[in-house]
Amino acid sequence: MSRPQLPKWLAVMLLTIALGGCSIDRRVFHSSPDLPLNYTLLDVSSGQTIWSMEVPVLHKLVVDLDRDDEVEIARVSGRPATSMRWYLYSVRPSRKIDEGKIKLQGMPIVQNISYRPGPELPADYIAPGMEDVGEGLFAPGAAPEGMTPAEHAAPGLTDDLPPPPESEMTPESEMPAIEAEHGTPPPADTAVPVP
């Protein structure tokens, strides 16, 4: 006679509970370029900041509140959390950047979320087309050494430009021959019929 076996999913769930890796009181906060996020943990009784983080753009903050001697998979008690674990992940590529644990001593807390003015670019943002810019080169919009920002913004557009060389100009003596060959151009304010 064979012994009945536990389904695999039940065994995995029981193992997860036993190891304490499952929490109901876990929150995930995403920081995007349009909504860069600030997280603050406040003590309710004093209003003091216990912990805060400016979550970098394109990162997520995972906050896990724990209570002593509680199996959180079954319920969340009304008791205040005794500790907080936090994890910071990058979104692209998805990897853990930092983590920490804070003792809360069972004090009542409030999680406060606010947003910085956006849009905000990530710290390691590289503008399109600038991937191969090396040392000694300047970024778009920055004037190179010895050049004013106005000269850099409109290169070659200064009041003291020399006239074009004579070889590029059409002599007035040739204008009647060109008009005879191609016709006289219409005045600038005349509508030209489109065939």
Secondary structure, DSSP 8 states (H G I E B T S, - for coil): -------HHHHHHHHHHHHT---SSEEEEEE-SSS-EEEEEEETTT--EEEEEE--TTEEEEEEEE-TT--TTT---SS--SEEEEEEEETTTTEEEEEEEEE-TT--EEEEEEE-SS----TT---TT-TT--TT---TT---TT--HHHHHSTT--TT-----GGGS--GGGHHHHHHHH-----TTS-----
